[in-house]
Amino acid sequence: MTEQRLALVTGANRGIGLEVARQLGRRGLKVWMGVRDFDRSAAAENGLKAEGYDVERLVLDVASDESVATASSHLADSGGRLDVLVNNAGVALDSGVEPSKVSLDLARTTFEVNVFGCIRVTQAFLPLLRRSPAGRVVMVSSDMGSHGRQTDPAFPYAHLNPMIYISSKAALNAVTIAFAKELRGTPIKINAANPGFTATDLNQHRGLNTVEQGAAPIVELATLADDGPTGVFLGPDGPEPW
Ligand SMILES: NC(=O)c1ccc[n+]([C@@H]2O[C@H](COP(=O)([O-])OP(=O)(O)OC[C@H]3O[C@@H](n4cnc5c(N)ncnc54)[C@H](OP(=O)(O)O)[C@@H]3O)[C@@H](O)[C@H]2O)c1
């Protein structure tokens, strides 16, 4: 019998993260649902359990060294291995704010979650991923962070210019490539996913994709076969330009 694969999804209490947890659960993985607020996330865990999935909440604030260290110790103590890490937690705080007017405090808060949070969590869980025969890491990025899309006048969201969100996801793309270079030659694959414009709280549910559609490229990268790629950027319609 093959061992059950273990996944951790950050920001799994709502939105795309919740749907990724559901889809990984449907594929038979045990999913640790990273949540900032344990009590407020009970309904999310109970909902997935009622659907028959093997899920469990784990307190994890990606912006806190202490919280991430506590969460990784907890997983180290209960199994000591991680097969899939989905760095999904993210914030978008400067929608509609001009680059010339945005505050550096807002920039620091955004980067603390969208960039440093992904680095912090990946570094903390890498020892557990190294114990997996087939580790998979997915950075949930955005086509908004793609230089290729942002410099294409035909990009449907070219008129939107949230500089801090855009630059945080561009930085995350660079982080993905750097980790992939370091881990090349190991069983760990690390890739970036673009869910596309997806209806969630992040955009007051104005997105055009459902969470099911948004989660699809993330789950695809999280469950890649051994001959799958590393260091790529995948969206709902295939490869994205960096
Ligand atoms: N929706 C889109 O159109 C779209 C498009 C491209 C990329 N994305 C990316 O997809 C990811 C998920 O976004 P979403 O649309 O599902 O947004 P969402 O519904 O607003 O959910 C964001 C999630 O991130 C969590 N989070 C925020 N800060 C955190 C922190 N410091 N530590 C741990 N968790 C934290 C939130 O937890 P709380 O409930 O505790 O706040 C929540 O679970 C993000 O990285 C986003 O940038 C979304």
PDBQT file of the ligand as one rigid body, heavy atoms in Angstrom, charges set to zero:
ROOT
HETATM    1  N1  LIG A 301      -8.692  36.113  -6.722  1.00  0.00    +0.000 N 
HETATM    2  C1  LIG A 301      -7.947  36.394  -7.792  1.00  0.00    +0.000 C 
HETATM    3  O1  LIG A 301      -8.433  36.917  -8.818  1.00  0.00    +0.000 OA
HETATM    4  C2  LIG A 301      -6.473  36.075  -7.802  1.00  0.00    +0.000 A 
HETATM    5  C3  LIG A 301      -5.780  36.216  -9.016  1.00  0.00    +0.000 A 
HETATM    6  C4  LIG A 301      -4.427  35.924  -9.027  1.00  0.00    +0.000 A 
HETATM    7  C5  LIG A 301      -3.784  35.497  -7.883  1.00  0.00    +0.000 A 
HETATM    8  N2  LIG A 301      -4.489  35.375  -6.720  1.00  0.00    +0.000 N 
HETATM    9  C6  LIG A 301      -3.770  34.920  -5.534  1.00  0.00    +0.000 C 
HETATM   10  O2  LIG A 301      -4.436  33.799  -4.991  1.00  0.00    +0.000 OA
HETATM   11  C7  LIG A 301      -4.147  33.708  -3.586  1.00  0.00    +0.000 C 
HETATM   12  C8  LIG A 301      -5.442  33.501  -2.827  1.00  0.00    +0.000 C 
HETATM   13  O3  LIG A 301      -6.250  34.647  -3.025  1.00  0.00    +0.000 OA
HETATM   14  P1  LIG A 301      -7.837  34.651  -2.882  1.00  0.00    +0.000 P 
HETATM   15  O4  LIG A 301      -8.351  35.305  -4.098  1.00  0.00    +0.000 OA
HETATM   16  O5  LIG A 301      -8.326  33.330  -2.488  1.00  0.00    +0.000 OA
HETATM   17  O6  LIG A 301      -7.966  35.720  -1.695  1.00  0.00    +0.000 OA
HETATM   18  P2  LIG A 301      -8.856  35.752  -0.374  1.00  0.00    +0.000 P 
HETATM   19  O7  LIG A 301     -10.184  35.128  -0.590  1.00  0.00    +0.000 OA
HETATM   20  O8  LIG A 301      -8.771  37.174   0.079  1.00  0.00    +0.000 OA
HETATM   21  O9  LIG A 301      -8.039  34.805   0.633  1.00  0.00    +0.000 OA
HETATM   22  C9  LIG A 301      -6.768  35.180   1.066  1.00  0.00    +0.000 C 
HETATM   23  C10 LIG A 301      -6.289  34.132   2.045  1.00  0.00    +0.000 C 
HETATM   24  O10 LIG A 301      -4.956  34.503   2.470  1.00  0.00    +0.000 OA
HETATM   25  C11 LIG A 301      -4.950  34.466   3.891  1.00  0.00    +0.000 C 
HETATM   26  N3  LIG A 301      -3.939  35.349   4.462  1.00  0.00    +0.000 N 
HETATM   27  C12 LIG A 301      -3.766  36.665   4.292  1.00  0.00    +0.000 A 
HETATM   28  N4  LIG A 301      -2.728  37.093   5.036  1.00  0.00    +0.000 NA
HETATM   29  C13 LIG A 301      -2.241  36.003   5.686  1.00  0.00    +0.000 A 
HETATM   30  C14 LIG A 301      -1.208  35.781   6.612  1.00  0.00    +0.000 A 
HETATM   31  N5  LIG A 301      -0.416  36.770   7.066  1.00  0.00    +0.000 N 
HETATM   32  N6  LIG A 301      -0.983  34.511   7.053  1.00  0.00    +0.000 NA
HETATM   33  C15 LIG A 301      -1.763  33.492   6.641  1.00  0.00    +0.000 A 
HETATM   34  N7  LIG A 301      -2.799  33.647   5.804  1.00  0.00    +0.000 NA
HETATM   35  C16 LIG A 301      -3.031  34.889   5.328  1.00  0.00    +0.000 A 
HETATM   36  C17 LIG A 301      -6.356  34.873   4.300  1.00  0.00    +0.000 C 
HETATM   37  O11 LIG A 301      -6.587  34.515   5.662  1.00  0.00    +0.000 OA
HETATM   38  P3  LIG A 301      -7.611  35.349   6.604  1.00  0.00    +0.000 P 
HETATM   39  O12 LIG A 301      -8.983  34.820   6.331  1.00  0.00    +0.000 OA
HETATM   40  O13 LIG A 301      -7.114  35.066   7.987  1.00  0.00    +0.000 OA
HETATM   41  O14 LIG A 301      -7.472  36.794   6.222  1.00  0.00    +0.000 OA
HETATM   42  C18 LIG A 301      -7.153  34.052   3.307  1.00  0.00    +0.000 C 
HETATM   43  O15 LIG A 301      -7.249  32.719   3.732  1.00  0.00    +0.000 OA
HETATM   44  C19 LIG A 301      -3.413  35.004  -3.230  1.00  0.00    +0.000 C 
HETATM   45  O16 LIG A 301      -2.024  34.760  -3.169  1.00  0.00    +0.000 OA
HETATM   46  C20 LIG A 301      -3.739  35.926  -4.393  1.00  0.00    +0.000 C 
HETATM   47  O17 LIG A 301      -2.781  36.930  -4.596  1.00  0.00    +0.000 OA
HETATM   48  C21 LIG A 301      -5.823  35.645  -6.650  1.00  0.00    +0.000 A 
ENDROOT
TORSDOF 0
